[in-house]
Structure formats: structure tokens, C-alpha cells
Amino acid sequence: MSTAFVVILVLGIATLAMLAILVVGLFRHLKLLAGTLKRFTDEVTPVLEELRDGSERAQHRTDELAERRSKLGRAGRIRR
């Protein structure tokens, strides 16, 4: 075996080891991010449901007011 072959072989093995370490690190970060996303979703879901319910109540109230105004006709108009 020539010296150049041994140097290339050692560099290849070292590079492979570094890539393996990077893949393991990336996998750990992926697991961490997945857990954080799950926790975030669990914390945000109730707030989003509350906002949706409030929006539905507001829409219902707006529809009621529009219906009442249409029944009153022009007399139901607010004057400034």
C-alpha cells in the first residue's frame, strides 16, 4: 500500500465518523423539536378553540343585529 492510499483511507474513515456524529446529533434535535411542537400544540389548542368560540358568538350576534335592523327598516338607522 502506498502512503497516498493510506492517507486517503484515513481521511475517508474520519469523514465517515464525522458524518455519523452529525446524523446522530441531527436526529436528537429532530426528536427535541418534535416534542416541543407537541407541547406547543397542546398549549395553543385551547386558546384557539376559545378564539373560535368567541368568533362564532360574535358572528351570531352580528347576524342577529343585522336581522333586527332589517326588520326595523330605515327607522332603525343610527343618526349622527
C-alpha positions in Angstrom: 0.0 0.0 0.0 1.3 3.4 -0.9 1.3 6.3 1.5 -1.2 8.3 -0.5 -3.7 5.4 -0.3 -3.3 5.2 3.5 -3.8 8.9 3.8 -7.0 8.8 1.7 -8.3 5.8 3.6 -7.7 7.5 7.0 -9.4 10.7 5.7 -12.3 8.8 4.4 -12.8 6.9 7.7 -12.5 10.2 9.7 -15.0 11.9 7.4 -17.4 8.9 7.7 -17.1 9.1 11.5 -17.8 12.8 11.5 -20.9 12.4 9.3 -22.2 9.7 11.6 -21.8 12.0 14.6 -23.6 14.8 12.7 -26.5 12.4 11.8 -26.9 11.3 15.4 -26.9 15.0 16.5 -29.5 15.9 13.9 -31.7 13.0 14.9 -31.5 14.2 18.6 -32.5 17.7 17.5 -35.3 16.3 15.4 -36.7 14.4 18.4 -36.4 17.6 20.6 -38.2 19.7 18.0 -41.0 17.1 17.7 -41.5 17.1 21.4 -41.5 20.9 21.6 -44.0 21.1 18.7 -46.3 18.6 20.5 -46.1 20.7 23.7 -46.8 23.9 21.8 -49.8 22.4 20.1 -51.2 21.2 23.4 -50.8 24.6 24.9 -52.2 26.6 21.9 -55.2 24.4 21.1 -57.4 25.6 24.0 -56.6 29.2 23.2 -57.5 28.7 19.5 -60.7 26.9 20.5 -61.7 29.8 22.8 -61.0 32.3 20.0 -63.0 30.3 17.6 -66.0 30.1 20.0 -65.8 33.9 20.6 -65.7 34.5 16.9 -68.8 32.3 16.4 -70.6 34.1 19.1 -69.7 37.5 17.6 -70.8 36.3 14.2 -74.1 35.1 15.6 -74.6 38.4 17.4 -73.8 40.4 14.2 -76.4 38.3 12.3 -79.0 39.0 15.0 -78.3 42.7 14.9 -78.5 42.8 11.1 -81.8 40.9 11.1 -83.2 43.2 13.7 -82.1 46.2 11.7 -83.7 44.9 8.5 -87.0 44.4 10.4 -86.9 48.0 11.6 -86.3 49.3 8.2 -85.0 52.8 7.7 -86.2 53.8 11.1 -83.6 51.5 12.7 -80.8 53.6 11.3 -78.5 55.3 13.8 -78.3 59.0 13.1 -75.2 61.1 13.7 
